[in-house]
Amino acid sequence: MPDPLAELSAAGVSIWLDDLSRVRLASGTLAGLIRDRHVVGVTSNPTIFAAAIAGSDLYDEQIRDLAARGVGVDEATRMITTFDVRWACDVLRPVYNATDGVDGRVSIEVDARLARHTGNTVAEARALWWLVDRPNLFIKIPATEAGVAAIAPCLAEGISINVTLIFSLQRYAAVVDAFLDGMERAAAAGRDLSQLASVASFFISRVDTAIDARLDEIATPAVATLRGRAAVANAVLAFAHHDEVLGSDRWARLAAAGARPQRPLWASTGVKDPGYDDTRYVADLVTAGVVNTMPEATLDAVADHARLRGDTVRGRRDEARSILDGLAAAGVDYDQVVTTLETAGVATFAASGAQLATLLAERLHTSPAAQSETPPPDERKTPPR
């Protein structure tokens, strides 16, 4: 029987799962996907954790312990999410070892409320790196201007980074430059560059959703042919830049010192428009040396009926550029679209973080441990004299 996931993996695409929960870990579902579906990595975000904790009682015991210790909401969030990520790192450690550290990676994101603050992002990255304490961890940093400025300091300290929420080609170029800067700083500090890794998460489906909406407002036959083509074109041009960097003298020096490329990662690969094929953001972005992180529904769709056509990225630069040029000619402001998407992406993750904080605050407050806990001596009422 055809196995599109095996074919995808053989083409050089690393298949990662865009989901994580304690249910997956405890039930062995994640281990099963690694064994049967060629999954070699995991990404997470605040939205994923909010859904996981809201939908399971497997977190109750840890929440009781946290309540008994009087832990605040922010620290409880860190303790719960890093517990799951550490567990996932251990499940994926054999993959990490077998691929010499290329795959077997698990990502955890810094608090989205810090996305506009460089120093706070670096501090949070350090804390998460220390808490999880696994070599196959990625710390996710959003590609805001402040986030980009945090990439090099983190890499210089030996922290592997997944740069997330990349929408624009200009921002991607800044991310790549920050990666090179960080690796150069790490080399100057005497670090083993072969132990450092990074991916750059380029978001796909949201670009089509936003641009298609603008094309529908224009609603002329000429622009109708551009619907559903912007996201892949954007990614193809990003990959072309990636290839250019790998051909540079700057990269050659780092590679000679043991550095590995910062791989492009295709994120947001679940198709939003029901009129589109539900595997398009996988089948149309196949090339060696990239990661595609998929929600399980997309993973299942690819396994069931994806039709792969070999490398669908290399050699398409001119075609991709003509699509973006056509959008500009039609009056679609690319810069405005990608800036809006970045702002909305940060806001969405911050809202999910706030939802998670509210949920945990309620669970901590109503935990039996919190209800029955004896107040510490300094909080008891002093008997009258």
C-alpha positions in Angstrom: 0.0 0.0 0.0 1.2 3.5 -0.7 2.6 5.3 2.3 2.7 9.1 1.6 4.3 9.8 5.0 7.1 7.5 4.3 7.5 9.1 0.9 7.6 12.5 2.5 10.2 11.5 5.0 12.3 9.9 2.2 12.2 13.2 0.3 14.0 14.9 3.2 11.0 16.5 5.0 11.0 16.0 8.7 7.4 15.3 9.9 6.6 16.9 13.2 3.3 16.9 15.1 1.8 20.3 16.0 0.2 19.1 19.2 1.1 17.9 22.7 -0.9 16.8 25.8 -0.5 14.7 28.8 -3.1 12.3 27.4 -0.9 11.7 24.3 2.0 11.0 26.6 0.3 8.8 29.1 -1.6 6.8 26.6 1.4 6.2 24.3 -0.3 7.9 21.4 2.8 10.1 20.7 5.0 7.0 20.8 2.6 5.3 18.3 2.9 8.2 15.9 6.6 8.1 16.1 6.5 4.3 15.4 3.8 4.3 12.8 3.5 7.7 11.2 7.2 8.8 10.8 6.7 11.6 13.3 10.2 12.9 14.5 9.4 16.0 16.4 6.7 18.0 18.3 5.7 21.6 18.5 3.5 23.2 21.1 2.1 26.7 21.8 -0.2 28.3 24.4 -3.3 27.4 22.5 -2.4 23.7 22.5 -1.7 23.7 26.2 -4.9 25.5 27.1 -6.9 22.9 25.2 -4.9 20.0 26.7 -5.3 21.1 30.4 -9.0 22.1 30.0 -9.8 18.7 28.5 -8.1 16.3 30.9 -8.1 15.3 34.6 -4.5 14.0 34.2 -3.3 17.4 35.5 -5.3 17.3 38.7 -2.6 15.7 40.9 0.1 18.1 39.9 -2.4 21.0 40.3 -3.1 19.8 43.9 0.6 19.7 44.7 1.1 23.2 43.3 -1.9 24.5 45.3 -0.6 22.9 48.5 2.7 24.7 47.9 1.0 28.1 47.3 2.5 28.4 43.8 1.2 31.4 41.8 -0.4 31.0 38.4 2.5 32.0 36.2 4.9 29.6 37.9 2.2 26.9 37.9 1.9 27.3 34.1 5.7 26.9 33.7 5.7 23.8 36.0 2.8 22.1 34.2 3.9 22.8 30.6 7.6 22.0 31.2 6.5 18.7 32.8 4.8 17.7 29.6 7.6 19.0 27.3 10.3 17.2 29.4 8.3 14.0 29.1 7.9 14.4 25.3 11.6 15.1 25.1 12.3 11.8 26.7 9.9 10.0 24.4 11.6 11.5 21.4 15.2 11.1 22.7 15.8 7.9 20.7 15.0 9.8 17.5 17.3 12.6 18.6 20.1 10.1 19.2 19.4 8.2 15.9 19.5 11.4 13.8 22.5 12.8 15.6 20.4 15.7 17.0 18.8 16.8 13.8 15.3 15.7 14.8 13.7 14.3 18.0 13.0 17.9 19.0 10.2 19.3 21.2 9.4 23.0 21.3 8.0 25.1 24.1 7.1 28.8 23.7 8.1 31.8 25.8 5.1 33.7 27.3 3.6 35.6 24.5 3.1 38.6 26.8 6.9 39.1 26.5 6.9 39.3 22.7 7.7 43.0 22.7 10.4 42.8 25.3 13.9 41.4 24.4 15.4 41.2 27.8 12.4 39.5 29.3 12.3 37.0 26.4 15.9 36.0 27.0 15.3 35.6 30.7 12.3 33.4 30.1 14.1 31.4 27.5 16.9 30.7 30.1 14.3 29.7 32.7 12.5 27.3 30.4 15.8 25.8 29.1 16.9 25.2 32.7 13.5 23.8 33.8 13.2 21.2 31.0 16.9 20.4 31.0 16.9 18.2 27.9 19.3 18.6 24.9 16.5 18.0 22.4 14.5 21.0 23.5 13.7 24.1 21.4 12.7 27.3 23.0 10.2 29.1 20.7 10.7 32.8 20.4 8.2 34.9 18.2 9.7 36.8 15.3 8.7 40.2 16.5 11.4 42.9 16.3 12.1 42.3 20.1 12.0 38.6 19.6 14.5 38.7 16.7 16.8 40.6 19.0 16.7 37.8 21.5 17.8 35.1 19.1 21.5 35.7 19.0 22.0 36.1 22.8 20.1 32.8 23.4 22.1 30.9 20.8 25.3 32.4 22.2 24.4 30.9 25.6 23.9 27.5 24.1 20.1 27.6 23.9 18.6 26.0 20.8 15.8 28.1 19.3 12.7 27.7 17.2 11.8 31.1 15.8 8.0 31.2 15.4 5.3 33.4 13.9 7.3 34.3 10.8 5.1 35.7 8.0 7.2 38.2 6.0 10.2 37.6 3.8 11.8 40.7 5.3 11.4 39.4 8.8 12.7 36.0 7.8 15.9 37.6 6.4 16.3 39.3 9.8 15.8 36.0 11.6 18.4 34.3 9.4 20.9 37.1 10.1 20.2 36.8 13.9 20.8 33.0 13.7 24.2 33.6 12.0 25.1 36.3 14.5 24.2 34.0 17.4 26.2 31.1 16.0 29.2 33.3 15.5 28.9 34.5 19.1 28.6 30.9 20.3 31.7 30.0 18.3 33.6 32.9 19.9 32.6 31.7 23.3 34.0 28.3 22.6 30.8 26.4 22.4 30.3 23.2 20.4 28.3 24.4 17.4 27.2 20.9 16.5 25.2 20.8 19.7 23.2 23.9 18.8 20.2 23.9 16.6 17.5 26.2 15.2 14.5 26.2 13.0 12.6 29.1 11.5 8.8 28.6 11.6 7.3 30.2 8.5 3.5 30.3 8.8 1.6 29.2 5.7 -2.2 28.9 5.7 -2.9 32.2 7.5 -1.2 34.0 4.6 -3.7 32.6 2.1 -6.6 33.2 4.4 -5.7 36.9 4.7 -4.8 37.5 1.1 -7.7 35.6 -0.3 -10.1 37.8 1.7 -8.6 40.9 0.1 -8.8 39.3 -3.4 -12.4 38.5 -2.8 -13.1 42.1 -2.0 -11.5 43.1 -5.4 -13.5 40.4 -7.1 -12.3 40.6 -10.7 -11.6 37.7 -13.0 -8.0 38.7 -13.3 -7.3 38.4 -9.5 -9.3 35.2 -9.1 -6.4 33.2 -10.5 -4.3 34.4 -7.6 -6.5 32.9 -4.9 -4.7 30.3 -2.8 -1.3 30.9 -4.3 0.3 33.5 -2.0 1.2 31.3 0.9 3.2 28.7 -1.0 4.8 31.5 -3.1 5.9 33.2 0.1 7.4 30.0 1.4 9.2 29.2 -1.8 10.8 32.7 -1.8 11.8 32.1 1.9 13.5 28.8 0.9 15.3 30.5 -1.9 16.8 32.9 0.6 17.7 30.0 2.8 19.6 28.4 -0.1 21.4 31.7 -0.9 22.6 31.9 2.7 23.9 28.4 2.6 26.0 29.4 -0.4 27.6 32.4 1.4 31.1 32.7 2.8 29.7 33.6 6.2 27.9 30.2 6.4 30.9 28.3 5.0 32.9 29.5 8.0 30.3 28.4 10.5 29.8 25.1 8.8 33.5 24.5 8.9 33.3 25.1 12.7 30.6 22.4 13.0 27.4 24.5 12.7 24.2 23.0 11.2 21.8 25.0 9.0 18.8 26.7 10.5 16.1 24.7 8.8 12.9 26.3 7.5 9.8 24.9 9.2 6.4 25.0 7.6 3.9 25.8 10.3 0.1 26.5 10.2 -0.3 23.8 7.6 -3.9 22.9 8.4 -6.0 24.1 5.5 -8.6 26.8 6.5 -10.5 27.0 3.2 -12.7 23.9 2.7 -12.5 24.5 -1.1 -8.8 23.6 -1.1 -7.2 20.2 -0.9 -6.5 19.4 2.7 -3.0 18.3 2.0 -1.9 21.2 -0.2 0.4 22.8 2.4 2.3 19.6 2.6 2.4 18.4 -1.0 3.2 21.8 -2.4 6.1 22.4 0.0 8.2 19.2 -0.4 12.0 19.6 -0.5 14.9 18.2 1.4 16.1 19.9 4.5 12.8 21.3 5.8 10.4 20.5 8.6 6.6 20.3 8.2 4.7 20.5 11.5 1.1 19.3 11.1 -1.9 19.0 13.4 -3.1 15.4 13.6 -6.0 16.0 11.2 -3.5 17.1 8.5 -1.2 14.2 9.3 -4.1 11.8 8.9 -5.1 13.4 5.6 -1.6 13.1 4.2 -1.4 9.5 5.2 -4.7 8.8 3.6 -4.7 10.5 0.3 -1.8 12.9 -0.3 -0.4 12.8 -3.8 3.2 13.8 -3.7 5.0 15.1 -6.8 8.6 15.1 -5.9 10.4 18.4 -5.0 7.8 21.2 -5.3 9.9 24.0 -3.9 13.3 24.2 -5.7 13.2 25.8 -9.2 10.0 27.8 -8.5 11.5 31.1 -7.4 10.6 33.1 -10.6 7.0 31.7 -10.5 6.7 32.6 -6.8 8.0 36.1 -7.4 5.5 36.6 -10.3 2.6 35.7 -7.9 3.6 38.3 -5.3 4.2 40.8 -8.1 0.7 40.0 -9.4 -0.8 40.6 -5.9 0.9 44.0 -5.7 -0.4 45.0 -9.2 -3.9 44.0 -8.0 -3.6 46.4 -5.1 -2.9 43.9 -2.3 -0.5 45.4 0.2 1.9 42.6 1.1 3.6 44.5 3.9 0.3 45.4 5.5 -1.0 41.8 5.3 2.1 40.3 7.0 2.3 43.0 9.7 -1.3 42.4 10.5 -0.8 38.7 10.7 2.1 39.0 13.1 0.2 41.3 15.4 -2.8 39.0 15.3 -0.6 35.9 15.9 1.0 37.4 19.0 -2.4 38.5 20.3 -3.9 35.1 19.7 -1.2 33.3 21.7 -1.4 36.0 24.4 -5.1 35.4 24.6 -4.6 31.7 24.9 -2.1 32.3 27.6 -4.6 34.4 29.5 -7.2 31.7 29.0 -4.8 29.1 30.4 -3.9 31.4 33.4 -7.6 31.9 34.2 -8.2 28.2 34.0 -5.3 27.4 36.3 -6.2 30.1 38.7 -9.6 28.6 39.1 -8.3 25.0 39.4 -5.6 26.1 41.9 -8.2 28.0 44.0 -10.8 25.1 44.0 -8.2 22.3 44.6 -8.9 20.3 47.7 -5.3 21.1 48.8 -6.0 24.8 48.6 -9.3 24.5 50.5 -7.8 22.4 53.4 -4.4 24.0 53.7 -3.5 25.3 57.1 -2.2 28.9 56.8 1.4 29.3 57.6 2.2 30.9 61.0 2.8 34.4 59.8 -0.7 34.4 58.2 -2.6 33.2 61.3 -4.5 35.6 63.5 -2.6 36.6 66.6 -4.7 35.8 69.7 -5.8 38.9 71.7 -3.7 39.6 74.8 
